[in-house]
Amino acid sequence: MNESHITQIASELSLRPRQVEATAELLESGSTIPFVARYRKESTGSLDEVALTAIRDRLSQLKELDARRQSIIKSLQERGLLTEELSEKVMQAGTMAVLEDIYLPYRPKRRTRATIAREKGLEPLAELILAQDPATDPDVEAMAFVDEDKGVESVEAALAGARDIIAEKVNEDQTARARIRDLFLKKGCFQSKVVQGKQEEGCKYEDYFDWEEPVAKAPSHRILAMRRGDREGFLRLQVTAPEEQAARILEGLFVKGQSASSAHVKEAVADSYKRLLSPSMETEILAATKQRADEEAIRVFADNLRQLLLAPPLGRKNVLAIDPGFRTGCKVVCLDRQGGLRHSDVIYPHQGQNKAASEAAKVASLCQEYEIEAVAVGNGTAGRETETFIRSIKLSGNIPVVMVNESGASIYSASKAAREEFPDQDVTVRGAASIGRRLMDPLAELVKIDPKSIGVGQYQHDVDQPLLRQCLDDVVISCVNSVGVEVNTASKQLLTYVSGLGPQLAQNIIDYRSESGPFKSRKELQKVPRLGAKAFEQAAGFLRIRDAANPLDASAVHPESYHVVDAMAASVGSAVADLMKGESLRRRIRLQDYVSETVGLPTLNDIMQELAKPGRDPRKQFEAFSFAEGVAKMEDLQAGMRLPGVVTNVTAFGAFVDIGVHQDGLVHISQLANRFVKDPGEVVKVHQKVWVTILEVDLARKRISLSMKEGSATARGAKPGKKRPNTGSFYREPDRP
């Protein structure tokens, strides 16, 4: 373990070195972040998952920096270029940019103009001019280097070669690069222009056809939009910095006085900036801002995904689920309380009144036969019409009818997981079943598909894919383990995300369950092939076994702490089950009596909370939601209407809201609240129920502008502002996520 890394990370994250060191040790030993956050609070000082993830990621970055450092040292040694001073500089470099700046003069190069000039023997002339001695006459000195055999035909050719060498020295100077980099970061501007002849084809990028914006202030979504337009050939994106300021910086570093030599140095400096430094910095800044934009877009995506995965579950209910359709009919499935498929059918409620009446009778009969307790309707094509049809049926028992976001359901229905679950059913049945299960337990169903297919991201295909995958996996793992998993009913996909398991152990658990029947205790998990002591330690606390002989097996109390609970129960003369039911018994326990070298107050407090509410679900209580009646298509909308909606996606520029018309509306960031909002995530979350006011409707472009401001009904009849990427009530990103 690198002690300097521990110290550096502790300083950067404002933590104690011991916290960082303990986290690093636990992670290196194979512990997962959910396990460490929940069951090793004494070691880490109760660090949460956010802090633990930050430590893990920073350790990885520093290891990557060290690996590059060692690669550079090795390269310098092999070529006989490593000196004690250079080695010290390399070892002290704190960032990758600084490290590469140090290495740049020594990096093996392709043949450059400076390389060719050196081959012609012009290095001494360049050094002489760079010294800028007032007594030196460059023209006179250059005459000695004229040699047609070497390709130096004239004095001017000799001086040009010398300037090429000086220009490269300027470009490779560490201080010069640092200051120009700082200039680009603080004063640089993005400039995007439309490629001639691409105006019509690239119309979705018209907001960026002639756009300029400071590098320091450009938000992630605009950076990614401009980059996509550039990559697709519709825009030309550049990063520029004030040339006069750049000239002053470089001349201040390299030009001394007003001598004839200084004039040549000044010319070389200007050439270096235009030909070498500026393009190099532009490339570097584009990469740095891309990384910044990626991180922000991924953060937004991760926040949205977390909210969606932790959406309130309906719970174990008999559900009738419908995948709507007009011409092809609506696929109907009946699911039992465990999500098992009991019946499938097709109804055609949108083919005339006579047909609708008979189909209504069929639905009512199915609800009665399968004791249906809720109806789930997909929100895709014909969704609102089907919802209206179902609500028109006089179903007994006041059965709730709920619209369910079906994004990604079609991907699941064609997946290997769906084929394994429903080998004898077609994709339409699988899709309808997925819609019903999403209502019952969003988390358990959504883990079966790639998070990028769920529809809550922003430019997810443009960002760093390995980083995106890591972050989204972190979110799914965090959500699954915070909720806990019932081992006897969980799918392979859900078990895969449990701390310490993974695909193979998840499959082994499924196989064991199939062959030996339901698990009767957590201890029995140790009989699963290849599920060793470490995997058991990591996973056991997150796996639940309902109705087990030991009631703690259905809780988040880890088996390693069962003896503590047993001692607590014994101290008040009760069984563990009675202790879990009796608040008065728990009040008699003094936690300080159970503190030991391995168990501290943080763990004991967690145990007491868990005994009070065993296996508690951190998700909110489910609440049924309905869209406004009589508003089912865009043509039904009018400016000034106030409607209920559900947030479907939160982006850096606002939030998209489903108001039940098959086209989400945009609440621009400027319309989210009466106060200034910097981050839309501060105001709204995915799956949140909100009230919005219609500002404008553009049927031709299928755009709906919404507001969540108080009193926003006064915006009725408002005209759209100038269409710019950061304003305008109708503005939407060039390519919607």
N, C-alpha and C positions, 0 to 999 in steps of 0.2 A: 504494500500500500504506500502510495506516494504522500509523504507528510506535507509537502508543499501544496499539493492539491487540496488536502483537507483544510489547511489554513486559508488558502485562497477562497475556497467555496464558502467556508464559514464567514469570512469577511464579506463576500459578495451578497450572501443571503441573510446576513445579520443573525447568524446562529452560533451556538457554542461549538468549538472544534470537536468536542466529545460527541455531540449529536450527529455531526457529519461522519465522524469516524465509525460510530456504531451503525449508522445506516449503511455505510459502504461495506462494513464487515458482514452485515446481515444479507445484503444483496449479493455479495460475492459468494456467500454460502448457499445460495439458491433460494432464498426467501423471496416471496413476491411482495409487491407494494401493498396490496390489500391486507395480507397477513401481518406485515410489519406495522401498518397503521392501526390495526385492530388489536393485535395480541402481543406486541412488543413495545408498548408505550413507555415502560420503565427504561428500556434501553435508549430510546430515541428522544426522551423528554416529551412524549406525546405529540410528535410531529404528525401532521395530517398527510393525506395522499398528495396534495399539491406540493408541499415542501419536499416530500420524499421523491416525487417525480423530478422536481427541479434539481435535487442532488444527483439523482441517477443520470439525468441528461447532461449536467455540467461535468460530471466525472467522465462521461463518454467523450465530450468535446475536448477535454484536457488530454485524454488518452490519445485522441486523434492528433492533437497538436504535438504531443510527444513523439508519436510515430513518425510524423513528418519531420520533426527535428532530427531524429535519429537517421532518417533517410538522407537528409541534407549533409549531416556530419559524415556519413559513410561515403557519399558522393565526393565531398571535398577531400577526404582522406585518400580515396583511390586515385585522385588526380593530383595529389601532392599540393593542394592549395590551402589546407587547414593550418592556421596559425593559432597560437594561444589566444590572441586578441579576438580573432574571428570566431573561435569556438565559444568564447565567453559571450559574445553578442548573440550567437545562435541560441545558446542555452538560456539567455535572459529574455528572449523575445516572448512577449505576453500574448500576442495574437497571431493568427495566421497571416494577416496582412503585413505586419511588421516582419515576421519571419521570412516571407517571400521577398520583401524589399531588401533584406540583408543578403539574401541568396542571389538576387537578380544579377548583380555584376559577374557572378561566378557560374551562373547557369549555362550549360552547354547551349550554344546558339546556332541557328541556321546562319548562312552567310548574309550579313547585313552590309550596308554602305560603310559603316565604321570598320567592320571586319576586313572588307576589301581595302580600305584606306590603310589599315595597319599592315596588311600584306604588302603594300607598296612602300612600307617604311616611313609612313608619315606620322607615327606616334610622337617622335621627338618634337616635330614642328607643332603638333597640337599642344603638347605640354608647354612649349615655349610661349605660344600665344596665350594659353590659359593663365600663365604667370602674370601677364599684362604689365610687363616692365615698360615704363614710358620710353626708355632708351631703345627698345626693340622696334625695328622696322619689319613688319611681317613680310612685305614684298621682297625685301632683301634676303631675309632668312629663307624664304620659300624657294629662292633661286637654287639653293644648294640641294633641293629635293627633286628638282626637275630631272627626270630620267625616263626617256622614251621606252627603254627596255622594260622598265617596271610599269609602264602605262601612265606615267605622269608627264604629259606632253608640254605643260606650261605652268607658269607661276600660279595662275588662277586655278588650275586643276589641283595643284598642291594645296593651296589654301582651302579649296572646297572640300578636299579629303580631310584636312585638319579639322574643319568645322563639323564634318560628319562625326569625327571621333569625339569632339567636345559635346556635340548634341547627345550622343549616346551616354556620355558621362553624366550629363545633366539628367537624363531620363533615369539613370540608375542610381542617382544620389538619394540616399535614404531620407534625408531632411527635406529635399525638394519634393519627393513623392508624398511625404506625410503632409506637407503644407498644401500642396495642390489637391490632395485627396480631401483635406478639410475644407478647402474652398468649394469643391464640387458638392460636398455634403451640405454645407451651409448656404451657399449662394447658387448652386447649380439649378438648372431648370430642365424639366421634360418638355420636349417639343415634338408634337406629332402633326404630320401633314398627310393628306390623302395622296395616294399614288395616282398620277395622272391616268385618266381613262378608267379608274376603278370606282368612280363616284356612285354609279347606279348599282353595281354589283355589291359594293360594300356599304350600302346605305345604312345598315344597322350600326355602323360606326360613325355616322355623320356628325355626332357631337364632338368627335376627335379629329375632324378633317383639318382644322386649323386651331390647335389647342396648345397652350403653354401653361405650365404649373411648376411651382418650386419643388425641388426634390424633397426638401425637408418636411413639406406639408402634404404631399400627395397621399391620399388614403389608399389602402391596399386594393380596393375594388377597381379604382381607376388605373392603377399601375398594371394590374392583371388584364384589364380590358384593353389598354393600349398595347401591351405586349402581345395579346392574342391577335389584335388587328394587324400588328407588324408581322407576326409569324404567318398569318394567312395571306399576306401580300396586299392588304388594302391600305395600310398605313406605313409611313416611314417614321420610326421613333428614334429620337436622338436625346442625348444629355449634353447640355452645354453649360459652360461657366463663363463669367465675365472675363474676357480676354485681357482687358487692361489691368485688372487686378492680378491675374495670373502672371502677366509680364512684369509687374512691379515686384511680385514675390520672387520670381526667378532671377530677375536682374539684381535684386538686392542680395541674392545669395552668390551670384557668379560674376557680375560685372563690377570691375573696380576702376574708377576713374574714367577719363575721357581719351585715353591713348588710342593709337591706331589698332593695337591688339584688342583693346576693349570693344571696339566697333565690331571686330570679327566675332568676339565672344557673344556680344549682344545679338548678332545675326544668328549665331548657332543656337542660342537660347530660344529665340523665336521659332526657329525651325524645329527644335526639339519639342517644344510645346505643341506645335501644330501637327507634326508628323508622328511623334512618339508618345509624349506624355498625355495629351488630351485624349487620343483614342484609347490609350491604356486605361486612363481613369474612367472614361465613358463605359468601357467594358466592365470595369470593376464596380462602378456605381450601379450599373444595370443589374449586375449579379447580386450586389448587396441589397438593393431595394427589392429585388425579386424575392430574396430570402425573407426580408422584413414583411413583404406583402403575403408571402406564403404562410408565415407564422401567424399573421393576423387572420387570414382567411381560414386557416386550420383551427385557430382558436374559436372563431365564430361557429364553424362547422361542429366542432366538438361540443360547444355549449348547447347548440341546437339538438344534437344527437342525444346528449344527456337528458334534456328535458323530454324528448320524445320517448326514450327508453323508460324513463321513470314516470310516464303518464299514468294517471290513476287507473287501476284495473277494475273491471266489473266484478271479477272474482268467479268462483265456481257456480255457474248458472247453466241451465239448458238454453242453448241459443239457436235461433233460426237465422242463418246468415244468407245474404243475397248479393250476388255479383250481378248488377243491373245490365240491361241491354234493351235496345228497341227491337230491331228486326229479328235478331237471333234469340230473343227472349231473355229471361232472367234466371240464372242458375241459382237454385235454392238448396241449401243443405241444413240438416238438423244435427246439432252437436250435443253430446251429453256434457255433464259438469266437469269431466276431465278433458274435454276437447275432442273426444272420440267421435268419429263419423257414424251416425245411425241411419241416415236416409239422405238421398239426393233426388232432385226433380228439376223440372224446368217449367216456368210459368210465362204466360204471354199477356201481361196486363195492359199493354199499350197498343192493342190491335182491335180497338172498338169496344163499345159499352157492353155488348153481349159477352164478349170474351172476358172482359175485366170482371164481370159479375161471377162467372164460373171460376175464374182464377182466385177471386177473393174467398170463395167458399173452400177452395182447395187449401189456401194458406190457413184459414181458420181451423180447418180439420187437422192440418199438420201441427198447429200450435196446441191443439187439444190432445192429440195422440201422443206427442212427445213432451208434453208438459213444459212447453216453452216459457221461459221467464224473461227473455229479452230478444229483440230483433236487431240485427246488425245489417246496415245497408251500405255498400261501397259507394264512395263519392265520385265515381267516374261517370262516364256517359250514361245518361238516363237515371242517375242517382237521385236527384231531387224529385223527378217524376215518380220513381218507384217508392220513394219515401212517402210522398203524398198519397199514393195508392194504398200503401200499408196502413197509414194513419186513418184512411177512410173506412177501413174494415173494423167492425165492432168486435175487437178481440177481448175475450174475458180476462179478468184479472189485472186490468190496467197495465198491460205489458209495455215497457218503454221501447221506443223505436229510436235507434242511434245511428247517425251517419258516421262511417269509419273511413279514415284516410287510407286509400288502397295503394298508395305509391309503393312500387316494388313487388306487389302481390303477383303480378304476371311473371316477374323474374323468379320468384320463389316457386311458382307453380310448374315451371319448366326445369327446375333444378334437380340435382341428384338427391338432395334431402327430401324434396317433395315426392320423388319417385319411390324412395325408400319407405316413406310414411304411407303413401297411397299407391301401391304398385298396380292396383286394378282399376284406378280411376283416371279420367282424362284431366287435362290442364284446367278446364273450367270448374270442375269439382274441387280440385286442389286450391284454386284461387278463392273460391267462395269459402272453403273451410278456413283458409288463412285470414280472410276478413273477419269471420266469426271469432277466431282465436285471438286476433288483435284486440277485439273488444274485451275478451275475458282476461287476457294477460299480455299487454303490448310487448313487454320485455321478452317473455319466453318465445314469442313469435318472431319479433324483429331480429333477434340474434341469428336467425336462419339465413338471412340474406346479407350481401355486402352492404355496409353502411352507406357507400356512395350511391346506392340505388334507392335510398329511402327518400331522397328529394329535399333534404334540409341543408345542403351545402351551397357554397358560393365559389364558382370557378374551380370545383374540385378536381377537374381533369387537367388543370393548368399548373397546379401547385406540385411541390416536391412529393412524389408518390410514396417513397419509403417513409418520409416524415409523417405524411398523412396517415398511412397505414398504422404506424406506431402509435400516433395520438388517438386515432379512433379505436384501436385495440385497447388502449389504456382506458378509454371511456367505457367501452362495453364490459371489460373486466371489472372496473370499478362498480358499475351499476349492478351487474350480476351478483357480485359478492356482497354488496351492501344490502341487497334484498334477500339473498340466500336462495338455495335451490332444494326443492323437495326431491330427494334422490330416487324415490320409487316411481315418479311420474315424469321426471325431466327428460327432454330429448337429448340426443347426443350433442347437438349444437350448443345447447344451454350448458351442459356439463363441461364442454370443452373450455369454456371461459372461467370455470371455477379455479380458484387459486391452487396451483400445484398439479393440475390434471393435464389438459391438452387433449388432442384428438384421439390418441391411442388409448390412454387410460379411460377416457370417456366411453369409447367403444367397448373396452373391457368391462366396464361397469354395466353397460347395457346388456352385454352377453351374459354376464354372471346373473343379472336380474332375470333374464329370460330363462336361464337354465335352472336356477335355484329358487326362484320366486322373490317376492319383495324383501328388501333388507329389513331385518328386525331390530338392528342396533348399529350405531356407528362403528362399534368394534368389529362388526362383521365385514366392514369395508376392507379390512386388512387381509381378507381372504381373496380379494380380487387379484388376479394374476398381474404381476409387475407393479402393483401399488404398494411401494415400500414405505419405510418409516418416514422418510422425508416428505413424500407426497401426502401421506396420511396427516402428518403434522400441518402441512400447508392447507389442506382441503377440508379437514374434518369439521372445523368450526363454521364453515359456510354451507355445509350439507345438512339438510333437515330430514328427520325421519318421524313423520307424524304417527301417533299412537304407538310409539316404541315403549318397551317396558320401563326404560329410564326416561322420565319426562324431559331431562336435560338434552336428550338427543334431538328434540324438536326446537331447541333454542340455539342462540348464538354463543352460549358458554362453551369454551373449548374443552375437549376431553381432558387436557392436561390440568384443568382447574376443577374437575369434578370432585377431587378430594377436598378442596376448599369448601365447596357447597355442602358436601357430606358433613364436614366438621361444623359448619354453621347450623345445619339442621339438627345435628346431635346436641349442640349447645343449648337449643331451645326445646329439646325433647320432642321433635316432630320428624316426620318423613319429609324427603325433599319435595314431593308433590304438595304436601300441606304448606310447606314454606313458600312455594310459588303462589299458592292461592291466598295465603294469609298475610295481609299487610301488617297486622298487629305483631305477628311473629317476626317479620323482617325488621320491624322497628326496634326489637330487642337486641339486635346484633350490633356489636361494636366493631367496625371494620378494622380499627387499629390492632385488634387482637389477632388478625390474620395476615398482617404484613410480614413478609419474609424476604430472603435474599432474591428470590425469583418473582415474587408476587407483591406488587405495590398498590397504593391507593388508586391509581388510574384503572388498573385491571379490576380491583375490588368494586369500584364504583360502577364499572361496566357490568359486572356480574349482578349487582343489585338491581340495576335498571332492567337487565334481561330477565331476572326472576320475576319482576313486576309485570313485564309484558313479554312473555316468551315468544321468540321468533317474530317479533314485531316487524311489520312492513313499513319502511320509511316513506313509501309513496302516499300521496294524499287520497282522501276518500273520493270514490267515483261520484260524479254528478252528471246526470243526463243533460244533454244540450240539444236545442232545436233551433233551426234557422227560421227566419221570418216567414210566415205563411203568405202565399201569393207572390212571393219573389223567388223565381226559379231560373230566370234567364236574364241576360244583360239588358234586354229590351224592357224588362220590368223596372229597371233602376231609373231614378230621377235625382238630380242634384238636390241636396238638402235632406234626403232620407236618412234616418238613423236606424241602423240595423245591428243585430248581434252577429258575431263572427268568431272564427277560431284562427289563431296565428299558425300559419303553416311553415313559415321560414323567416328567420331573422338574419339580416345582412348588415354590412357596415353602413349602408345608405338608407336603411329603413326596414320595414317588416311587411311581408305579404300575408294577407288575411283572406280566408275562405268565407264568403258571405252566402254561399249556396247557389251560385249562378254559373258554375262550371268554369269560372275564370277568376283567379285570385286577384284582389285589388292590392295596390301598393299604398302603404302609409309611409310617405317620405319622412326621413329623420326630422325634418323641420315641422312635421305635422303630428309627431308622436305625443307631444305634451306642450303645455303653455309655457314651460320653462325651456332653457337651452339644454339640448341633449347631445352629448358627445358620443356615447355608445348606446345604440338601440337596445342592447342587451340589459341595460340598466332599467328599462321601462317595460319591456315585454319579453316573454319566453315562448318558445314553440309549444303548441297545444293549449296556450292560455286562451280563455274566453274573454272577448272584449266587445265593446260597443264602438261602432265607427259611424262617421257621417260621410255620405257620398259628396265629393267635391265636383267631380266631372266624370263623364263617361264618353269614351271614344269607341263607338261600335266598329268603325272601319279597322282600327288597329287593335281592337280587343284589349283596351286599356281602361282600368278603373282607378281613379285617384281618390284616396280616402283620407280621413283625418280622425285623430283621437283627441284633438284639443277640446277642452271644455268650451261650449258656445260655438263650436265649429259650424253649426248650422247656418251661421251668418255668412259663411263662405259661399252660399248658394248663388250660382250664376257667376262665380269668379272666373276670370280669364286666365289661361295658362301664361306663366311668365316666360321670359326668354329661355329657350331650350339650351341649357348648358349642363355639363356633367355634374354640377353641384347644386343646381337650382331647378325650378320648374315643377309644377304640380304633377305633370304627366311623366316626369323623367323616370326612366327605367334603364338599368344597365344594358349595354348594346347586345349582350347575349345572356338572357336570363339563366341563372343557375339551374 
